[in-house]
Structure formats: C-alpha cells, structure tokens
C-alpha cells in the first residue's frame, strides 16, 4: 500500500507536468497558463455550488429523519473534487470535474464498492439477548429511571454482546 501511494505521489505530478508541457508545445505558454487558471476558477465555483446543494440535501435528510449517508458521501467527494481542481494539472482537473457531476460521483461510488468493499466479508454473532430490546421495555425503563430500578435491570444484561468481524475475502 505504501509503495502504491509513493508511486502515485511521484507519477501523478510527472504525468501532469508532461501533459502541461505537451499542451504548451502545441499551443502556447499563455494558452496553457489560461487553461490552468480558468479550470481552477471554474472548478472552485462549481465545487461551491455542488457543496451548497449537498449541504441542503444533508439537512433535508436530517429533517426527514433519514441517515444522510449518501449526502455525506457526496459531500466528501465534492471536497475531494475541489482539492483536485485547485491542484494545477489537466489530469487532476478532469477527475475533479468528473467528481463534481452526480453521474461521476455515482461512477466513483460504484468503483470504490467493487474495488474495496466487495473484498470484505462481515461475520456477526450474538451472545445473550434472552429478552429483546423492544420499544415497550425501553419505555418502561425510561419511566422507572426516577427510582433507579432501570440501571439494575440493564446491568443484569451486561453479558449480552454483538461481535462483528470484518475480514478480507480470500483470493481464489
């Protein structure tokens, strides 16, 4: 993993430099400079707009009582896209603009899930739980909290456990 990260930190700037030199050779230095400046400005405007929209969707999800996981994922990708667009270079700008579009974010999510999440298995086991945590019991315990009997009732279930283990799938 460290080797891949080190290679990315070396290869990506090298590729960006080669692309910028090639564009400057085919056009001019001024045109290349304007392209870099224009993509930075346009990218920051688009990132801000998409970020505001993601923030609104986040608040809407919270107000509806939903867990805003999709909105958080979108927000993180928009922040990453903004960072890519502020980095001078054509390759990082292209990736940044791709992540600013909803279709590009969906493609990135799909790639991450297939690349990383699909390589893991989740094993879950439970122990205890003779009596469930039903809503009625919770209400009863909350009502009893004034006389401290709820604590002793929960303490008797301290051996109940959920064990979750995430392991990488074995290569075949």
FINU-293341 format. One record per atom (N, C-alpha, C, O, CB): atom name; x, y, z. Coordinates in steps of 0.1 Angstrom, whole numbers, plus 5000, padded with zeros to 4 digits. Glycine has a CB too. Example, Ala and Ser with C-alpha at 12.3 -4.5 7.8 and 13.67 -1.06 7.14 Angstrom:
FINU-293341
N_5132_4943_5078
CA_5123_4955_5078
C_5132_4967_5078
O_5142_4967_5085
CB_5113_4955_5090
N_5128_4978_5071
CA_5137_4989_5071
C_5129_5000_5079
O_5134_5011_5080
CB_5141_4994_5057
end
This chain:
FINU-293341
N_5008_4988_5000
CA_5000_5000_5000
C_5009_5013_5000
O_5006_5022_4993
CB_4991_5000_5012
N_5019_5013_5008
CA_5028_5024_5009
C_5035_5026_4995
O_5037_5038_4991
CB_5038_5023_5020
N_5039_5015_4989
CA_5045_5016_4976
C_5036_5022_4965
O_5040_5030_4957
CB_5049_5002_4972
N_5023_5018_4966
CA_5014_5024_4956
C_5012_5039_4959
O_5011_5047_4949
CB_5000_5017_4957
N_5011_5043_4971
CA_5009_5057_4975
C_5021_5065_4971
O_5020_5076_4965
CB_5007_5058_4990
N_5033_5060_4973
CA_5045_5066_4969
C_5046_5068_4954
O_5050_5078_4949
CB_5058_5059_4974
N_5042_5057_4947
CA_5042_5058_4932
C_5032_5068_4927
O_5035_5075_4918
CB_5039_5044_4926
N_5021_5069_4934
CA_5011_5079_4930
C_5016_5093_4932
O_5014_5102_4924
CB_4998_5077_4937
N_5023_5096_4943
CA_5029_5109_4946
C_5040_5113_4936
O_5043_5124_4935
CB_5033_5110_4960
N_5046_5103_4930
CA_5057_5106_4921
C_5051_5106_4907
O_5055_5115_4899
CB_5068_5095_4922
N_5043_5096_4903
CA_5038_5095_4889
C_5028_5106_4885
O_5029_5111_4874
CB_5033_5082_4887
N_5019_5109_4894
CA_5008_5119_4890
C_5014_5132_4887
O_5011_5138_4877
CB_4998_5120_4902
N_5023_5138_4896
CA_5029_5151_4892
C_5037_5150_4879
O_5037_5160_4871
CB_5037_5156_4903
N_5044_5139_4877
CA_5052_5137_4865
C_5043_5137_4852
O_5046_5144_4842
CB_5060_5124_4866
N_5032_5130_4853
CA_5022_5129_4842
C_5016_5143_4840
O_5015_5147_4828
CB_5011_5119_4845
N_5013_5150_4850
CA_5007_5163_4849
C_5017_5173_4842
O_5013_5181_4834
CB_5003_5169_4863
N_5030_5172_4846
CA_5040_5181_4840
C_5041_5178_4825
O_5042_5187_4817
CB_5053_5179_4848
N_5042_5165_4822
CA_5043_5161_4808
C_5031_5166_4800
O_5033_5171_4789
CB_5045_5146_4806
N_5019_5165_4805
CA_5007_5170_4798
C_5007_5185_4796
O_5004_5190_4785
CB_4995_5166_4806
N_5011_5192_4807
CA_5012_5207_4806
C_5022_5211_4795
O_5020_5220_4788
CB_5015_5213_4819
N_5034_5204_4795
CA_5044_5208_4786
C_5040_5205_4771
O_5042_5212_4762
CB_5058_5200_4789
N_5033_5194_4770
CA_5028_5190_4757
C_5017_5200_4752
O_5017_5204_4740
CB_5022_5176_4757
N_5008_5204_4760
CA_4998_5214_4757
C_5005_5227_4753
O_5001_5234_4743
CB_4988_5216_4768
N_5015_5231_4761
CA_5022_5244_4758
C_5029_5243_4745
O_5030_5253_4738
CB_5032_5247_4770
N_5035_5231_4742
CA_5042_5230_4729
C_5032_5230_4717
O_5036_5236_4707
CB_5050_5216_4729
N_5020_5225_4719
CA_5011_5225_4708
C_5003_5238_4707
O_4999_5242_4696
CB_5001_5214_4710
N_5002_5246_4717
CA_4995_5259_4717
C_5005_5269_4720
O_5013_5273_4711
CB_4983_5259_4727
N_5005_5274_4732
CA_5015_5284_4737
C_5015_5284_4752
O_5006_5278_4758
CB_5012_5298_4731
N_5025_5290_4758
CA_5026_5290_4772
C_5014_5298_4778
O_5008_5294_4788
CB_5039_5296_4777
N_5011_5309_4772
CA_4999_5317_4777
C_4986_5310_4777
O_4978_5311_4786
CB_4998_5330_4768
N_4984_5302_4766
CA_4971_5295_4765
C_4971_5284_4776
O_4961_5282_4782
CB_4970_5288_4751
N_4982_5277_4778
CA_4983_5267_4788
C_4980_5273_4802
O_4973_5267_4810
CB_4996_5260_4788
N_4987_5284_4804
CA_4985_5291_4817
C_4970_5295_4819
O_4965_5294_4830
CB_4994_5304_4818
N_4964_5301_4809
CA_4950_5304_4810
C_4941_5292_4812
O_4931_5293_4820
CB_4945_5312_4797
N_4944_5281_4806
CA_4936_5269_4808
C_4937_5265_4823
O_4927_5262_4829
CB_4941_5257_4799
N_4949_5265_4829
CA_4951_5261_4843
C_4943_5271_4852
O_4937_5266_4861
CB_4966_5261_4846
N_4944_5284_4849
CA_4937_5294_4858
C_4922_5292_4856
O_4915_5293_4866
CB_4942_5308_4854
N_4918_5291_4844
CA_4903_5290_4841
C_4897_5278_4848
O_4886_5278_4853
CB_4900_5290_4826
N_4904_5266_4847
CA_4898_5254_4853
C_4898_5255_4868
O_4889_5250_4875
CB_4907_5242_4849
N_4908_5262_4874
CA_4908_5264_4888
C_4897_5273_4893
O_4890_5270_4902
CB_4921_5271_4892
N_4894_5284_4885
CA_4883_5293_4889
C_4870_5286_4887
O_4861_5286_4895
CB_4884_5306_4880
N_4868_5280_4875
CA_4855_5273_4872
C_4853_5262_4882
O_4842_5260_4886
CB_4855_5268_4857
N_4863_5255_4885
CA_4862_5244_4894
C_4858_5248_4908
O_4850_5242_4915
CB_4875_5236_4895
N_4864_5259_4913
CA_4860_5264_4926
C_4846_5269_4927
O_4839_5267_4937
CB_4870_5275_4931
N_4841_5275_4916
CA_4827_5280_4915
C_4818_5267_4915
O_4808_5267_4922
CB_4825_5288_4903
N_4821_5258_4907
CA_4812_5246_4906
C_4813_5238_4919
O_4803_5232_4924
CB_4817_5237_4895
N_4825_5237_4925
CA_4826_5229_4938
C_4818_5236_4949
O_4811_5230_4957
CB_4841_5228_4942
N_4818_5249_4949
CA_4810_5257_4959
C_4795_5254_4957
O_4787_5252_4966
CB_4813_5272_4958
N_4791_5255_4944
CA_4776_5253_4941
C_4772_5239_4945
O_4762_5237_4951
CB_4774_5255_4926
N_4780_5229_4941
CA_4777_5215_4944
C_4777_5212_4959
O_4769_5205_4965
CB_4786_5205_4937
N_4787_5219_4966
CA_4788_5218_4980
C_4775_5223_4988
O_4771_5217_4997
CB_4800_5225_4985
N_4771_5235_4983
CA_4759_5241_4989
C_4747_5231_4987
O_4739_5229_4996
CB_4756_5255_4983
N_4745_5226_4975
CA_4734_5217_4972
C_4735_5204_4981
O_4725_5199_4986
CB_4734_5213_4957
N_4747_5199_4982
CA_4749_5187_4991
C_4745_5190_5005
O_4740_5182_5012
CB_4764_5182_4990
N_4749_5202_5010
CA_4746_5206_5023
C_4731_5207_5025
O_4725_5203_5036
CB_4752_5220_5026
N_4724_5212_5015
CA_4709_5213_5016
C_4703_5199_5016
O_4694_5197_5024
CB_4704_5221_5004
N_4708_5190_5008
CA_4703_5176_5008
C_4706_5170_5021
O_4698_5162_5026
CB_4709_5168_4996
N_4717_5173_5027
CA_4721_5167_5041
C_4710_5172_5051
O_4705_5163_5059
CB_4735_5172_5045
N_4707_5185_5051
CA_4698_5190_5061
C_4684_5184_5058
O_4676_5182_5068
CB_4697_5205_5060
N_4680_5183_5046
CA_4667_5177_5042
C_4666_5163_5047
O_4656_5159_5053
CB_4665_5177_5027
N_4676_5155_5046
CA_4676_5141_5051
C_4675_5141_5066
O_4668_5133_5071
CB_4689_5134_5046
N_4682_5150_5072
CA_4682_5150_5087
C_4668_5154_5092
O_4662_5149_5101
CB_4692_5160_5093
N_4662_5164_5085
CA_4648_5168_5088
C_4638_5158_5086
O_4627_5157_5093
CB_4645_5181_5081
N_4640_5149_5076
CA_4631_5138_5073
C_4634_5126_5082
O_4626_5116_5082
CB_4632_5134_5059
N_4644_5127_5091
CA_4647_5116_5100
C_4655_5104_5093
O_4655_5094_5099
CB_4634_5110_5105
N_4660_5107_5082
CA_4669_5097_5075
C_4683_5099_5079
O_4688_5110_5082
CB_4667_5098_5060
N_4691_5088_5078
CA_4705_5089_5080
C_4711_5094_5067
O_4709_5088_5056
CB_4711_5075_5084
N_4718_5105_5067
CA_4723_5111_5054
C_4736_5105_5049
O_4745_5113_5046
CB_4725_5126_5057
N_4736_5092_5048
CA_4749_5086_5043
C_4752_5090_5029
O_4764_5093_5026
CB_4748_5071_5045
N_4743_5090_5020
CA_4745_5093_5006
C_4750_5108_5005
O_4759_5111_4997
CB_4733_5091_4997
N_4744_5116_5013
CA_4747_5131_5013
C_4761_5133_5018
O_4768_5142_5013
CB_4737_5139_5021
N_4765_5125_5028
CA_4779_5127_5034
C_4789_5122_5024
O_4799_5128_5022
CB_4780_5118_5047
N_4786_5111_5017
CA_4795_5106_5007
C_4796_5116_4995
O_4808_5119_4991
CB_4790_5092_5001
N_4785_5122_4991
CA_4786_5132_4981
C_4794_5144_4985
O_4802_5149_4978
CB_4772_5136_4977
N_4792_5148_4998
CA_4799_5159_5003
C_4814_5157_5003
O_4822_5166_5000
CB_4795_5163_5017
N_4818_5145_5007
CA_4833_5142_5008
C_4839_5141_4994
O_4850_5146_4992
CB_4835_5128_5015
N_4831_5136_4984
CA_4836_5136_4971
C_4837_5150_4965
O_4846_5152_4957
CB_4827_5127_4962
N_4828_5158_4968
CA_4828_5172_4963
C_4840_5180_4969
O_4847_5187_4962
CB_4815_5180_4967
N_4843_5177_4982
CA_4855_5183_4988
C_4868_5178_4981
O_4877_5186_4978
CB_4856_5180_5003
N_4868_5165_4979
CA_4880_5159_4972
C_4881_5165_4958
O_4892_5168_4953
CB_4879_5144_4971
N_4870_5167_4951
CA_4870_5172_4937
C_4875_5187_4938
O_4883_5190_4929
CB_4856_5172_4931
N_4871_5194_4948
CA_4876_5208_4949
C_4891_5208_4951
O_4898_5217_4945
CB_4869_5215_4961
N_4896_5199_4959
CA_4911_5198_4961
C_4918_5195_4948
O_4928_5200_4945
CB_4914_5188_4972
N_4912_5185_4940
CA_4918_5182_4928
C_4918_5193_4918
O_4928_5195_4910
CB_4911_5170_4922
N_4907_5201_4918
CA_4906_5213_4909
C_4916_5224_4912
O_4920_5232_4904
CB_4892_5218_4908
N_4919_5225_4925
CA_4929_5235_4929
C_4943_5231_4926
O_4952_5240_4926
CB_4927_5239_4944
N_4945_5219_4924
CA_4959_5214_4920
C_4961_5216_4905
O_4953_5212_4897
CB_4960_5198_4923
N_4972_5223_4902
CA_4974_5226_4888
C_4977_5213_4880
O_4985_5205_4884
CB_4985_5236_4886
N_4970_5212_4869
CA_4972_5200_4861
C_4959_5196_4853
O_4948_5199_4858
CB_4977_5188_4869
N_4961_5190_4842
CA_4949_5186_4834
C_4943_5173_4838
O_4930_5172_4838
CB_4953_5185_4819
N_4951_5164_4842
CA_4945_5151_4847
C_4937_5152_4860
O_4926_5147_4861
CB_4957_5141_4849
N_4943_5159_4869
CA_4935_5162_4882
C_4923_5170_4880
O_4913_5168_4887
CB_4945_5168_4892
N_4924_5180_4871
CA_4912_5188_4868
C_4901_5179_4861
O_4889_5181_4865
CB_4916_5199_4858
N_4905_5170_4852
CA_4895_5162_4846
C_4888_5153_4856
O_4876_5151_4856
CB_4901_5153_4835
N_4896_5147_4865
CA_4890_5139_4876
C_4881_5147_4886
O_4871_5143_4890
CB_4901_5132_4884
N_4886_5159_4889
CA_4878_5168_4897
C_4865_5172_4891
O_4855_5172_4898
CB_4886_5181_4900
N_4865_5176_4878
CA_4852_5179_4872
C_4843_5167_4871
O_4831_5168_4872
CB_4855_5184_4857
N_4849_5155_4869
CA_4841_5143_4869
C_4834_5141_4882
O_4822_5137_4883
CB_4849_5131_4865
N_4841_5143_4893
CA_4835_5141_4907
C_4825_5152_4910
O_4817_5150_4920
CB_4846_5141_4917
N_4825_5163_4903
CA_4815_5173_4906
C_4801_5170_4900
O_4792_5177_4903
CB_4820_5187_4901
N_4801_5161_4891
CA_4788_5157_4885
C_4782_5145_4892
O_4789_5137_4897
CB_4790_5153_4869
N_4769_5145_4893
CA_4762_5134_4900
C_4766_5120_4894
O_4767_5110_4901
CB_4747_5136_4901
N_4766_5120_4880
CA_4770_5108_4874
C_4784_5103_4877
O_4787_5091_4879
CB_4768_5109_4858
N_4793_5113_4878
CA_4807_5110_4881
C_4808_5105_4895
O_4816_5095_4898
CB_4816_5122_4879
N_4801_5110_4904
CA_4801_5106_4918
C_4795_5092_4919
O_4800_5083_4927
CB_4793_5115_4927
N_4785_5089_4912
CA_4779_5075_4911
C_4789_5065_4906
O_4790_5054_4911
CB_4766_5075_4903
N_4796_5069_4896
CA_4806_5060_4890
C_4818_5058_4900
O_4822_5047_4901
CB_4812_5067_4877
N_4822_5068_4907
CA_4832_5067_4917
C_4828_5058_4929
O_4835_5049_4933
CB_4836_5081_4923
N_4815_5059_4933
CA_4810_5051_4944
C_4810_5036_4939
O_4814_5027_4947
CB_4795_5055_4948
N_4805_5034_4927
CA_4805_5020_4922
C_4819_5014_4921
O_4821_5003_4925
CB_4798_5020_4907
N_4828_5022_4917
CA_4842_5017_4916
C_4848_5014_4929
O_4854_5003_4931
CB_4851_5028_4909
N_4846_5023_4939
CA_4851_5020_4953
C_4844_5008_4959
O_4851_5000_4965
CB_4848_5033_4962
N_4831_5007_4957
CA_4824_4995_4963
C_4830_4982_4956
O_4833_4973_4963
CB_4809_4996_4960
N_4831_4982_4943
CA_4836_4970_4937
C_4851_4967_4940
O_4855_4956_4941
CB_4834_4971_4922
N_4858_4978_4941
CA_4873_4976_4943
C_4876_4973_4958
O_4885_4964_4960
CB_4880_4989_4940
N_4870_4979_4967
CA_4874_4978_4981
C_4863_4971_4990
O_4866_4961_4997
CB_4876_4991_4987
N_4851_4975_4990
CA_4841_4970_4998
C_4837_4955_4995
O_4835_4947_5003
CB_4828_4979_4998
N_4837_4952_4982
CA_4834_4939_4977
C_4844_4929_4981
O_4842_4917_4980
CB_4833_4939_4963
N_4856_4933_4986
CA_4867_4924_4990
C_4866_4920_5005
O_4875_4913_5010
CB_4880_4930_4987
N_4856_4924_5012
CA_4855_4921_5026
C_4842_4913_5029
O_4832_4914_5022
CB_4855_4934_5034
N_4843_4905_5039
CA_4832_4898_5044
C_4829_4902_5059
O_4839_4905_5066
CB_4834_4882_5044
N_4817_4903_5062
CA_4813_4907_5076
C_4807_4895_5083
O_4797_4889_5078
CB_4803_4919_5076
N_4813_4891_5094
CA_4808_4880_5102
C_4803_4886_5115
O_4809_4894_5122
CB_4820_4869_5105
N_4790_4881_5118
CA_4784_4887_5130
C_4778_4875_5139
O_4772_4866_5133
CB_4773_4897_5126
N_4781_4876_5152
CA_4775_4866_5161
C_4769_4874_5173
O_4774_4884_5177
CB_4785_4856_5165
N_4759_4868_5179
CA_4753_4874_5191
C_4754_4864_5202
O_4755_4852_5200
CB_4738_4878_5188
N_4755_4870_5214
CA_4755_4862_5226
C_4746_4868_5236
O_4746_4880_5238
CB_4770_4861_5232
N_4738_4860_5243
CA_4729_4866_5252
C_4716_4869_5246
O_4710_4862_5238
CB_4735_4877_5260
N_4711_4881_5249
CA_4698_4886_5244
C_4686_4877_5247
O_4679_4873_5238
CB_4699_4889_5229
N_4685_4873_5259
CA_4674_4864_5263
C_4661_4872_5261
O_4651_4867_5257
CB_4675_4859_5277
N_4661_4884_5265
CA_4650_4893_5263
C_4654_4904_5253
O_4665_4909_5255
CB_4645_4899_5277
N_4646_4907_5244
CA_4650_4917_5234
C_4649_4931_5239
O_4644_4933_5250
CB_4641_4915_5222
N_4654_4940_5231
CA_4653_4954_5235
C_4641_4960_5227
O_4642_4968_5218
CB_4666_4962_5231
N_4629_4956_5231
CA_4617_4961_5225
C_4614_4975_5229
O_4619_4980_5240
CB_4605_4951_5227
N_4606_4982_5221
CA_4602_4995_5224
C_4595_4996_5238
O_4597_5006_5245
CB_4594_5001_5213
N_4587_4987_5241
CA_4579_4987_5253
C_4589_4987_5265
O_4587_4994_5275
CB_4569_4976_5254
N_4599_4978_5264
CA_4608_4977_5275
C_4616_4990_5277
O_4618_4995_5288
CB_4618_4965_5273
N_4620_4996_5266
CA_4627_5009_5267
C_4618_5019_5274
O_4623_5027_5282
CB_4631_5014_5253
N_4605_5020_5270
CA_4596_5030_5276
C_4595_5027_5291
O_4595_5036_5299
CB_4583_5029_5269
N_4594_5014_5294
CA_4592_5010_5309
C_4605_5014_5316
O_4603_5020_5327
CB_4590_4995_5310
N_4617_5012_5311
CA_4629_5015_5318
C_4630_5031_5319
O_4635_5036_5329
CB_4641_5010_5310
N_4626_5038_5309
CA_4627_5052_5310
C_4618_5057_5321
O_4621_5067_5328
CB_4624_5058_5296
N_4606_5051_5322
CA_4597_5056_5332
C_4602_5052_5346
O_4599_5060_5356
CB_4583_5050_5330
N_4609_5041_5348
CA_4614_5037_5360
C_4627_5044_5365
O_4632_5042_5376
CB_4617_5022_5360
N_4632_5053_5356
CA_4645_5059_5359
C_4645_5067_5371
O_4656_5070_5377
CB_4650_5067_5347
N_4634_5072_5375
CA_4633_5080_5387
C_4636_5072_5400
O_4642_5078_5410
CB_4620_5087_5388
N_4633_5059_5400
CA_4636_5052_5412
C_4648_5042_5411
O_4651_5034_5419
CB_4624_5043_5416
N_4656_5044_5400
CA_4669_5037_5398
C_4668_5022_5396
O_4678_5015_5397
CB_4678_5040_5409
N_4656_5017_5393
CA_4655_5003_5390
C_4659_5000_5376
O_4662_4988_5373
CB_4641_4998_5393
N_4659_5009_5367
CA_4663_5007_5353
C_4677_5003_5352
O_4681_4994_5344
CB_4660_5019_5345
N_4686_5009_5360
CA_4700_5006_5359
C_4703_4992_5363
O_4710_4985_5356
CB_4708_5015_5369
N_4696_4987_5374
CA_4699_4973_5378
C_4693_4963_5368
O_4699_4953_5366
CB_4692_4970_5391
N_4682_4967_5361
CA_4677_4958_5351
C_4686_4957_5339
O_4688_4946_5333
CB_4663_4963_5346
N_4692_4969_5334
CA_4701_4968_5323
C_4714_4962_5327
O_4721_4955_5319
CB_4704_4982_5318
N_4719_4963_5340
CA_4731_4957_5345
C_4730_4942_5344
O_4741_4936_5342
CB_4734_4962_5359
N_4718_4937_5346
CA_4717_4922_5346
C_4719_4917_5332
O_4722_4905_5330
CB_4704_4918_5351
N_4718_4925_5322
CA_4720_4921_5308
C_4734_4925_5303
O_4736_4925_5290
CB_4710_4927_5299
N_4744_4928_5311
CA_4757_4932_5307
C_4765_4922_5299
O_4774_4925_5293
CB_4764_4937_5319
N_4760_4909_5300
CA_4767_4899_5293
C_4763_4897_5278
O_4768_4890_5270
CB_4766_4886_5300
N_4752_4904_5274
CA_4747_4904_5261
C_4758_4911_5252
O_4763_4921_5256
CB_4733_4911_5259
N_4760_4905_5240
CA_4770_4911_5231
C_4767_4908_5217
O_4761_4898_5213
CB_4784_4906_5235
N_4772_4917_5208
CA_4772_4915_5194
C_4786_4916_5190
O_4793_4926_5192
CB_4763_4926_5186
N_4791_4906_5183
CA_4805_4905_5179
C_4805_4907_5164
O_4799_4898_5157
CB_4812_4892_5184
N_4812_4917_5158
CA_4812_4919_5144
C_4827_4919_5140
O_4835_4925_5146
CB_4806_4932_5140
N_4830_4911_5130
CA_4844_4909_5125
C_4844_4912_5110
O_4836_4906_5103
CB_4850_4896_5128
N_4852_4921_5105
CA_4853_4924_5091
C_4866_4918_5086
O_4877_4922_5092
CB_4852_4939_5088
N_4866_4909_5077
CA_4878_4902_5072
C_4879_4904_5057
O_4868_4904_5050
CB_4879_4888_5076
N_4891_4904_5051
CA_4893_4904_5037
C_4890_4891_5031
O_4894_4880_5037
CB_4907_4909_5033
N_4882_4890_5020
CA_4879_4878_5013
C_4892_4871_5009
O_4902_4878_5004
CB_4869_4880_5002
N_4893_4858_5009
CA_4905_4851_5004
C_4905_4851_4989
O_4895_4849_4983
CB_4905_4837_5010
N_4917_4853_4984
CA_4919_4853_4969
C_4917_4839_4964
O_4922_4829_4971
CB_4932_4859_4965
N_4911_4837_4953
CA_4909_4823_4947
C_4918_4821_4936
O_4919_4811_4929
CB_4895_4820_4943
end
